[in-house]
Amino acid sequence: MNCPNPIDAAILADYWMSALTGPEEESVEEHLLGCGLCSARLGEIIALVDAVRKLAREGSLRMVISEGVLKRARGEGLAVREYAPPKGGSVQCTVTADDALLIARLAADMTGARRVDLALCDKTGAEMLRLSDIPVRSEPAEVILQESITFAKAAPDNVMIVRLVACDESGGERLLGEYTFNHKRSLPGKGAW
């Protein structure tokens, strides 16, 4: 199968998520009716979107979420374990077998920040992972991080430092907030690490 004008994967995903305008949606539908290749690609995207949704609902993904997503999870009866350490502070935390989601509320003044990164660091402050250009809103001035509940349930006692960093166009960084999570394993066993 060949297609002289294949539809971009991002547009197919937007189509599946009903994020296109009326004329854009009609154009994509018309193309899909006559193009087996793009229809097959849409099927692959649907399978991928469904798999990611499943992982997200299970709490298995580390990602930034909205208050709406959190409210919907609670409305579905999911057990949410939530921590909100003060900026520059720390919190003692754990998870139980019954917890479905693990949430960190990170309050910070993000006024003027064009781009915000979220850095995950070990107990010495060494950066292990960075989520670049995360979605943020200045009101309310917080980031809601969903940590992988699968990861947390398997984790031994440990310390994780989370940093919110404003990044400018010249590569400079400004610390918006640092938060320390002192995880204590509460499930049987020593942990998977």
Summary of the structure (lengths in Angstrom):
residues: 193
radius of gyration: 20.2
end to end distance: 46.8
largest distance: 58.1
contacts: 515
relative contact order: 0.16
helix: 30%
strand: 30%
